[in-house]
């Protein structure tokens, strides 16, 4: 007599609710990740260089903080862009085009906190209340 197959339940480990977006060799991203680890906060890292800029999240970040805050016009990547490319950034769509094409112009880290909150940059004091 053949027994019916028993369904197999797969229990996936829940993904961390906190995601750090950035590039791994950025000193500020390194500090932020170390701070989270030192404070026992489980997090996932999204590497722009390997995984690209997630456009749906990019729209959410801009909705949360504005494209001006997200676009790092002071960094070396921005300074290396052609003057015409820099001048083309006049609104959200043009900023998105430049950020997707040049992920290093995004101010880092961008952190997605539980509950859908976002922060840009690292500030350990401010993060105390967010964890």
C-alpha positions in Angstrom: 0.0 0.0 0.0 1.4 3.4 -1.0 1.2 6.3 1.4 0.2 9.7 0.2 3.1 12.1 0.0 3.5 14.2 3.1 3.7 17.9 2.2 7.0 19.3 3.1 7.0 22.6 5.0 9.8 24.9 4.2 10.5 27.5 6.9 12.5 30.3 5.6 14.4 32.4 8.0 12.9 35.9 8.0 14.9 38.5 6.2 16.2 41.3 8.3 13.8 44.2 8.4 16.7 46.6 8.1 18.6 47.0 4.8 21.7 49.1 4.3 22.2 50.3 0.7 25.6 51.5 -0.5 29.0 50.4 -1.7 31.2 48.2 0.4 34.4 50.3 0.1 32.8 53.5 1.3 34.2 54.5 4.7 30.8 55.8 5.9 29.0 52.6 4.9 31.7 50.6 6.7 31.1 52.8 9.9 27.4 52.4 9.6 27.6 48.6 9.2 30.0 48.3 12.1 27.7 50.4 14.3 24.8 48.2 13.5 26.8 45.1 14.2 28.2 46.5 17.4 24.6 47.3 18.6 23.4 43.8 17.7 21.1 44.9 14.9 20.6 42.3 12.2 20.8 43.9 8.8 21.2 43.0 5.2 23.5 44.8 2.8 22.6 45.8 -0.7 25.7 46.5 -2.8 25.0 49.0 -5.5 28.1 47.8 -7.5 27.0 44.2 -7.6 23.2 44.4 -7.4 22.5 47.8 -9.0 20.3 50.6 -7.8 16.8 49.3 -7.0 14.7 51.8 -8.9 11.4 51.1 -6.9 13.3 51.9 -3.7 15.0 54.9 -5.3 11.5 56.4 -5.8 10.6 55.6 -2.2 13.8 57.3 -1.0 13.2 60.4 -3.0 9.6 60.5 -1.7 10.9 60.2 1.8 13.9 62.6 1.7 13.9 64.4 -1.7 16.3 64.0 -4.6 18.5 66.9 -3.5 19.4 65.2 -0.2 19.9 61.9 -1.9 22.2 63.2 -4.7 25.7 63.7 -3.4 27.0 66.7 -5.4 30.1 67.0 -3.2 31.7 63.7 -3.8 34.3 62.7 -6.3 31.9 60.8 -8.6 29.8 64.0 -9.1 32.9 66.1 -9.7 34.1 63.6 -12.4 30.8 63.8 -14.3 30.7 65.9 -17.5 29.5 69.4 -16.9 26.5 68.7 -19.2 25.5 65.7 -17.1 25.7 67.7 -14.0 23.7 70.6 -15.5 21.1 68.1 -16.7 20.0 67.3 -13.1 17.2 69.7 -12.7 14.3 67.6 -11.3 13.5 64.2 -9.9 13.4 62.3 -13.3 16.8 63.7 -14.4 18.3 63.0 -10.9 17.0 59.4 -11.1 18.7 58.9 -14.5 22.0 60.1 -13.2 21.8 58.0 -9.9 20.9 54.8 -11.8 23.8 55.3 -14.3 26.2 56.4 -11.5 25.3 54.8 -8.2 28.2 56.4 -6.5 26.5 59.8 -6.6 23.9 58.5 -4.2 24.7 59.7 -0.7 25.4 56.8 1.5 24.4 54.8 3.3 20.7 54.7 2.6 19.0 52.7 5.3 15.6 51.2 5.2 14.4 50.8 8.7 11.5 48.6 10.0 8.2 50.2 9.3 9.3 51.7 6.0 11.4 54.6 7.3 14.5 55.7 5.4 17.6 57.6 6.5 20.5 58.9 4.4 24.0 59.1 5.8 25.3 57.8 9.1 24.4 59.4 12.5 24.8 56.9 15.4 23.0 59.3 17.8 20.0 59.6 15.6 20.0 55.9 14.9 19.6 55.1 18.6 15.9 55.9 18.5 15.3 54.2 15.2 16.5 50.7 16.1 
